[in-house]
Amino acid sequence: MMHYLSYDFVQNALIAGSIAAALGAVVGYFVIIRNIGFAAHALAHIGFTGATGAILFGLSPLQGMLVMSSLAGATMGISGNRFHRSELAIGMVLSISLGLGTLFLSLYQGFAGEATAILFGNIFGVSHAQVIETIFLSALSLFLLALFSRRLLFTSIQPDLAESRGLSLTFLSTAFMIILAISVALVSQVVGTLLVFTLLIGPAGIATRLSHSFWRTILLSLCIGIVSVWSGIFLACLTNQPPSFWITSILFVLYIFTELKIKLFESV
Amino acid sequence: MPLLSFQNVGIRFGSRKVIDHFSAEIEEGEFIGIFGPNGVGKSTLMRAILGLCPIYEGSIQLFGENPGKQNRFIGYLPQSQSLLGTTTLTARALVAAVHHGEKWGVPWLSSKDSYQVERALELSEAKDYADTPFSLLSGGEKKRVMLAQALIDEPKLLILDEPLASLDPKNQMLLVQRIRNIQEETGLTILFIAHDVNPLLGAMSRVMYMAEGNVALGSAQEIITNESLSALYGMNIHVLRAEGRVFIVNAESNVDETTCSHV
């Protein structure tokens, strides 16, 4: 199995996958405690429109996705809870975004495989330049998240109390939604826009079920995310099945075991 | 210098006047019970004290400064449990998360910070279930954890917005007793919003009663009377006393369980 490590595309996949998994694991924790999973899902689909639009105009899909999802994230953050926790508003924006994405795809006369890669992810197609881009953007996102994390945790669990201490809920919400948008774009490269939840919600969601303190949950989420991506990539190499399938399957099995463990523990 | 002073304060909620020409002073160490019907503006007044709600006339001075300037000295237990209800974090983690939560950086606690977390949990008597996930706690236990959050940064003024809501009478009594004990230990000034006067009768130094844009502040004997409350509401109000309890009823309707709280 170790000989796979000598291939450039496997090395790139492991590096990009690990970074995306780490970012998704940390950002995902805040998505869960802020209860904005649907907004995160919508950002991925809005990003898809950006990616297909970028292909249409001959630009990089990642750049298109970053621009569109960041704009949408900032708008959601500025408009506050009324928007990004409103299922109706998000659902409508999600629908029009996918509609536009479909239009861009139909107008695009090139190779349709690129669109499939955006939807379902193609981690083995990640180039060296994309790896560098992923490292830079992830480092920036994680740095910003570290800077804001104390305030973000406070506003996530006690917004009224945080506001009384002078924190701006709108500013922090906007900053987080932009970080989330960048994370969504990067994670989409690995598992695709349809499966963004896999790395953004899966590891953090399982970790919050198993651990009840901030740092332990973050560490557990990181471990689950990175181990799932590495296992998924190696299983894909061995079986010639898509890595996205293996990553989602591993996380689903982990989730089932977690729930069973909790049920058994509670019934004792 | 009073801890908190209101000079001719007027507050609007949208186009509606919720407080009109209110002047009063609150001294350090007082326990003020704040009452009035739903939607009268009790929480809005508290938000004005915190500097989160503008006043359209007059001034509020807290520790001699305008609202918002000295909020680090205010502990606040909001009415809403917000996202706390679904969190899987333990009570201890939730109290730690709000400790110096306004600072930049990662939520890392020093040994001094950890000591303060334990102290707040002890004060609110929440230590026994500090390692239990918040979502698994009972209503009374959750309120103790939220009280610990309000106490963590050693405030001088504690604002409690309906902490007794949805608690059974026994837990209401225990929580009030605990807050009274904390006040005796720490010398805190307390503003306590409640729906029912009775659980607070032995604890309050003064009563603030709000109705129809008017605010009355004085001792329970002065404020909870037929004359005072009738003047406040602009209608005929009866205060009935039985077995040490107070019932405030609309004199024009029959006394029944539903009218035994607020008109």
Interface residues (C-beta under 8 A of the other chain):
Chain A: I33 R34 N35 A146 L147 F148 S149 R150 R151 L153 F154 T155 S156 I157 Q158 P159 D160 L161 A162 E163 S164 R165 G166 L167 T208 R209 H212 S213 F214
Chain B: L50 L52 G68 N71 R72 I74 Y76 L77 P78 S80 S82 L83 L84 T86 T87 T88 L89 T90 R92 A93 L94 A96 A97 V98 H100 G101 E102 K103 W104 G105 V106 P107 D131 P133 Q149 A150
